[in-house]
Amino acid sequence: MFKRVGRTLGALATAALIGAGVTGAHAADDTIKVGILHSLSGTMAISETTLKDTVLFLIDEQNKKGGVLGKKLEAVVVDPASNWPLFAEKARELISQDKVSVVFGCWTSVSRKSVLPVFKELDSILFYPVQYEGEESERNVFYTGAAPNQQAIPAVDYLMSDEGGAVKRWVLEGTDYVYPRTTNKILEAYLKSKGVAAEDIMVNYTPFGFSDWQTEVASIKKFGSAGKKTAVVSTVNGDANVPFYKELGNQGIKAEDIPVVAFSVGEEELAGIDTAPLVGHLAAWNYFQSIDTPENEDFIKKWHAFIKNDKRTTNDPMEATYIGFNAWVQAVTKAGTTDPDKVIDALIGVSVPNLTGGFSTVMPNHHITKPVYIGEIQDNGQLDVVWQTPGLVVGDEWSDYLPDSKDLISDWRAPLSCGNFNVATGKCGGS
C-alpha cells in the first residue's frame, strides 16, 4: 500500500521514492497539494500506474515554471488497489485529511461512480482521464477522456464503411461492469438504428481479470462463420486483454478475418507483451504515440527524460491527463485561487493545447473537444492511424440513442447549472 507523500516532487528520484512507498517530510504551508488516485496494484495497475507517473511528470514540469499562484505543487499519492470501495475511502482521505486542491484519478467507471458522492459532499474537483460510457455530468467532475460519440460510435461507423471492411455482424465483448454494459447498450441501439438485425449482434461479458478465454473465443469464431463480415467491439479492461488476444491467436482468428477494435488497449497495455496475436487489430482513441506533431515530439522527449527510460510509451489517457492538468492550472491562474467553486466556474471555456496539433476546450457539460483516431496495431506495439475525424468532436454526455437520455443536456453555467436538464419538460433532474 502506498503511503502518503509529504514533500514536493521535483525530480524523478523523488518519484522513485514514492513508487517505493517512502514518506517524506511534512509539507510546507506554501504548497498546493494535488491528489493522485490511481490503482498501483491489482488488475488495473497495468493501465493506471503510468497515469500516476504522468501526474508526477506534469507537476515536475509545472514546478520548473514556478508552480501555480507563486506556490509549488506537491503530489499526494494513494493506492486504491483496484478495489472500488477503497477508491471512495482514499478520495475522502485525500480531500479531508491531506487537503488536496484537486484530484486526478480513476480508470474504471465503477471506481469513478464510487467516488462521486465524496467529491459532491466535500466539494472538491476530480479530473477523470479515461474513455467512458457517458450518461453522466457531475458538477465536481471534468471528463477529459472520450464520451461514446468520441470513440465507440466513430469506431463502429468506420467498421461499417467500405474502408473499414463493411462489417455486418457484431460481437460486443466486454468486462462485466457499468462502462461496457452502458456503452454496449448505446451501441446496440445505434446498430439497430442503422438497420442491423438483432440476430447479427452478440453481447458477452466476463469478470475483471478473466483468463480462460477458450469458450468465449470459440463462440466468437462460430458467430463469425455465418458468411457475413464480422467484427468484435471490445470493452475488455485491464490485464484480461492479454489472454484474450492470445486466445484469438491460438484459435487462428486473424485481423483480416474478424477484426477486433478495442477501446481500452493502447500503447501501455501493448508494451512488454507478445504483440504477434494483435497485429492488424484496431484501437479507437483520441491520441496515439505515433502521431507526428511538434507538440507530441516535445512531450515524449520530456517524458522520457523525466522517467529515465526511452522505452516507456505514451498513450491516450496520458494525453487526457495532460489536457486536464493544464486546464486546471489555467483555471486556477484565471480564478486567482484554488477554491473549488471558483475554479469549477473558471474551467468552462478554457482551451489548452492537445498533443495532436490543436486545442481542446472545456465545454459547459464538463467534457472536452477531441479528435478521433482509429489505429492499427503494429508488431512494435505502436498504432498506425488508418482513419480520423476531419475535425474536433464535442463530447456528448447524454446519448441520442437511449430513450431516457435523448432529451437531456448538461450546462453547468449559471443560471442553468444543471447536469441533466430535460429540454422536453424544461426541468432539471432528468424528468
N, C-alpha and C positions, 0 to 999 in steps of 0.2 A: 504494500500500500504506500502511495506517495505521502510524504509529509508536506505540510505547508512550507512555503519558501518565504523567508523574511528578509530578502535583500534584493536590490536592483540587479537585473540580469544585463550585464553589459558586454559579455563575451561568451564564446562557446564553452570555455572552461567552466563557467558558472552554470551554463545549461547542462553540462555533463554531470555536475553535482546534483542538479535537480533530478536528472534521469536516474541517479543512484539513490534518490530519496534523502538527500542531505539537507538539513535545515540550517539556514544561515542566521545572522544576527537579526534582531528586531528591526522592523522597518522604521525609517525616519518619517516624521510627520509631513515632510515636504515632498513626498512621492504620491503619485496617483496609482492606485492598485488596479490591476487588470486580472480578472479571473479566467482560468483555463480549465474547462470542464469536459475533458475528453478521456475515453477509455484507454488506459495504458496496459491493461491486462484483460484476459477473456477473449471471447470470439470476435469482438470488434476492434481489438488492438491492431490488427493487420491494416486497418484503414485509418484509425483515429490517432495513433501515436504521431504520425507525421504532421498532423494538424496542431498538436501541442508544440512540436518543433517550429512550425510555421509562425505561430503567435510569438514564440520566444525570439525568432528571427526578426519579425516586424517590430517588436518592442526594442530590440537592439538597434535596428535601423533608425527608429524614431528618436531614441535617446542620443544617437550621434548628431541629430539635428537640434538637440536641445530639449527634447521631450515635448510636453504639451503644457501650455499656460505657464511656462517657466519652471515646470516640475518634471523630474524624471519619472518614467513609467516603471512600475515594479510588478513582475508576474507573480501570481499565486496559483500554483499548480495542484490539482487534486486528481485522484484516480477513482472514478465511479465504477470501474472494473466490469463494464458490460452488464451491470446489474441495474435494471431500470428503476426500482425504488431508491437505490443508493444515489442515483442522479439527483433526486429531489433533496435528499439529505445533504449532499455535497453542495448543491446550489444554495441552500439555506445557510450552510457554514460559510461559504464564500461571501455572501451578502451581509449576513448578520454579524458574524464573528470577525472575518477578515476585512470587512468594509470595502470591498471592491466597488469600483465605479461602473464597471461593465463586465460582462461575461461573454467569452467566445467559447462555444461548445455544442455538444450533442452531435450525433450522426443519425442514429435511427429515429424514426418518428415516435416510437414508444418512449424513448428517452426524452424527447422534446415534450411530449404530452405529459410526462411525469413531472417536469419542472415548471410547466406553465402556471399552475396555481401559486407556486413560490414566487415567481417573478411578478405576478399580479399583486399578491398580498404585500410583498416588500417593496414594490415599485422600483424594480431595477430593470436593466436592459440586457437582453440576450441577442447575440448575433448568431444565427443558425446558418451554416455554410454548405448544406448538402441538399441535393435534389429531394423533393418530397411530393406528397400526394395532393397538395392543395387543400381546399375545404377548410381553410383556417386563415384568420388575420387577427392577430392579437396586438394590442397597443404596445406591449412591452417587448415585442419580438420583431426583429428585422431579418427577413428571409433572403439571404444572398445566393442561395442555391436555386435550382430551377423549379418552377411550378410545372405541372403536367404539359401545359401548352408550350413550354420552353425546352422540352426534352422528349417526353413519351409520345405525344401526338405527332410532332415533326418526324420522329423515327418511324412511326407507322406509315405516315404519308410517303416517306422515302421508299420503304419496302413495298408499298402498293404501286409505286410508279414503275414504269418500264425500266428506268435507270436502276432502280433498286431490286429488280427481279420480278415485278408483277405478282407479288405473293397473294395467294387466295385462301390459304388455311393458316390458322394462327394458334400457337401454343403460348399461353400466358403463364409463365413459370415463376413462382415467387417464394420467398421466405414467408412464413406464416405470422405476419403482424400487420399493423394498420397501413403502412405505406404501400406494400404490394397489393393488399386487398382493395384499398380505395383506388389506387392507380388502375388496377385491372378492372374495377367496376366502371371507371371512366372509359377505359379503352374498349371494353366490351360494348358499352353503349355507343361509342364512336364508330366502331367497326360495323355494328348493325345499322347505324345511320348511313353508312357507306354501302349498304347492300350485302354485307357478309352474313351468311346464314348461320343460325345458332349451331348447327352440326359441324360447321367449319371453324369453331372456336373451342379449344380445350383449355381448361384452367386447372392448375395444380399448385399446391403449397406444401412445403416441407419445413421442419423446425430449424431454428438457428443452429449452426454447427453441424448440419446434416452431412453425412459422409457416404452412405450406402446408396449410390445413385443408380444401381443397375436396373431396378424395376422401373424407375421413373424415366430413364433414358430409353429403355425398351418401349415404353408407351409412346414417347415422342417419335421414335423411329417408326412404329406401327401407324401412328396418326399421319405421319408424313408420307406414307406409302400408298395413298389413295389416288395418286395420279394428278394431284394439284400441287402447285408450288407452295411449300410450307416454310414458315419461319418461327423461331422462338423469340418471344419478347421476355427478357429475363430481368426480374426484380429480386433475384437471389442476392443476399447480402453477406458480407463478412467472409470468413475462411471456408465456408461451404462451396464457394466458387471453384476452388482448386480441384477437389474431387469431381465436381460437376463437369468441368471441361475435360478432365482426364477420362471420365467415363464416356463422354461423347467420342473421344478419340478411340477408346477401346472398342466401341461398337461400330466404328467405321463411319461415323457421321461427320462429313466434311462440310466446310462452309458453303461450298458451291451446291451442295445437296439441300441442307437445311441450315440456313444461316441463323446465328444467334445474335441479337442485338441486346447488349447489356446496358443497364442504367447505373450499375454500382461496381463496374470493373473499369479501372483506369490504370495509369502507369504504376502507381504504388502497389496495387494488387498484383500486377504482372511482374514486378521486379523480383528476381530471385526464384522464379518458378519456371518449369519447363513450358515454354510458350508454343511448342510444336502442335499440341492439340487445338490451340486457339487461333493459329494463323488464318487470316481471311474472315474470321468472325468480326462482328462490329460492336462499337460502343457509341452511345449518344451522349455528348456532353456539351458544355459551352466554352470549353478550353481544352487544348491538348499541348503537351510539352513541345511537340514538333512544329507548332505554329511559328512562322518566321516573321517576327516583328522586332524592332529595336527594343521595345518595352519588355518583351518576353526574354530576349537575349540578356538584357541587363539584370532582370530578376533572377534568371537561372545562374548567372555569373556570381551575383551577390549571395544567393542561396548556397551555392557550392562552397564559397569562401567561408560563410558562417558555419556550415555543418561539417566542413573539412572533409568532404567526400564527394568527388566529382561524379560518382555513380548514383548518388541519390536523385531520384526523379522528382518532377513536379507534376501536379495533377489539377483537375477541375476544382475540388473543394479547397485546395490551397489558394487558387485564384479567387474563389468566392470569399475566403478569409481575408485575403489581401484587399479586396474591394471593400468589405465590411469594416476592416480595421481603419483604412484610410478615410472612409466616410465618417466613422466615429471621430477620428482626430479632427477632421474638418468641421464637424458639427460642434464639438466641444470648443474649438477655437472660435467659431462663429458665435456661440452662446456665451462664451467667456466664463464658463462654469462646467463642472461635471454633474450638476444637478439633473437627475434623470428626466424630470418633466420638461425642463428647458432643452435638454439635448434631444429628446424624442421629437419635439416640435421642430428643432433646428435641422434634424436629419432629412426631413422631407424636402425634396428638390435638390439635395446635394448631388453633384456629379463628380466622379473621380475617374482617373484613367483605369481601364482594364488592361489585360496583358495581350489582347488580340488586336490592338491598334486603334481602339476607340475609347469611348467613355461609357460608364454605367451610371444611371441615375436612380436615386431612391425615390420611388413613387409614393403617392398618398396612401396606397394599400400596404406599404412597408415591404414591398417586393421591388426588384430592380430590373432594369432593361438589360438584355443579354443577347448575343448572337447564339445560334445553334449550329453545332457541327456533328456530322456522322464520320467516325473514323474507323479505318480497317486495321485490325491488329497485325503487326509485323513480327518477324521472328526475333527481333531485338527487343521486343517488349514495348515498342513505341506504336503510335497510331497515326496513320496517314489519312488526311482528310479526303473523303470521297464526295462529300456534299455539304453545303452550308446554306443558311438562310441569306437572302440578299441584304438584310439589314438587321437592326436590333428588334427583339421581341419583348413586349411588355408582359411581365408575369401576371397571369390571371389566377387570382386566388380562389375564385368560385367557378366551378366547371359549367360550361354552357350545355353539357350533355347529361347532366343529372337533374331530374325534375325538381328536387328540393333546393337546388343551387342556382338554377339558371336565371332567377330574378334577383340574385343577391350581388351587391357590390360592397367594396370597402373603401372608406375615405376617412383617414384619421385627422384631417384638418378640421378646425373649428369652422362653422358651428356643427357640422355633421358628427364628427368624432365617433364614427361607428365602424365596426369591422364586418358587420353583416346586415347592411341596410337593404330592405326589400323594396325594389323600385315599383313593384306592382301594388303593394299595400301602403307604401310611404312610411313604413315603420322600421325602427332599428330593433334587431333581435331575431331577424330571420323569418318572421311570420307576418 
